[in-house]
Amino acid sequence: MNILIDLFITFLKIGTFTVGGGPSMIPLIERDAVYNKKWISKEEFVDMIA
């Protein structure tokens, strides 16, 4: 259950502070998901975006 709360809070922060739609969210999602939380690898993130 903690992972769901963590996901919710992370994407709530990203959605709240992002202006400009989806493309402007990509660096923020990358920073949190790949580098800070280490939920996925850099390669997995690039595959997801491509």
C-alpha positions in Angstrom: 0.0 0.0 0.0 2.9 2.4 0.6 3.9 2.3 -3.0 0.5 3.4 -4.1 0.6 6.4 -1.7 4.1 7.2 -2.9 3.0 7.0 -6.5 0.0 9.3 -5.8 2.1 11.9 -4.0 4.8 11.9 -6.6 2.5 12.4 -9.6 0.4 14.9 -7.6 3.5 17.0 -7.2 4.4 16.7 -10.8 0.9 17.5 -12.1 0.5 20.4 -9.7 3.7 22.2 -10.7 3.8 21.4 -14.4 2.6 24.0 -17.0 2.6 23.1 -20.6 1.2 19.6 -20.8 2.7 16.2 -21.2 6.1 17.0 -22.9 7.0 19.3 -20.1 6.4 16.6 -17.5 8.9 14.1 -19.0 12.0 15.5 -17.2 10.2 15.7 -13.9 8.9 12.1 -14.2 12.4 11.0 -15.2 14.0 12.7 -12.2 11.6 11.2 -9.7 11.1 7.7 -11.2 14.6 7.0 -12.4 17.0 8.9 -10.2 15.2 9.7 -6.9 12.9 6.7 -6.4 14.8 4.2 -8.6 11.5 2.6 -9.7 12.7 2.0 -13.2 16.1 2.1 -15.0 17.1 4.8 -17.5 16.8 2.3 -20.4 13.2 1.4 -19.3 12.3 5.0 -19.1 13.7 5.7 -22.6 11.8 2.7 -24.0 8.6 3.9 -22.4 8.9 7.4 -23.9 10.0 6.2 -27.4 
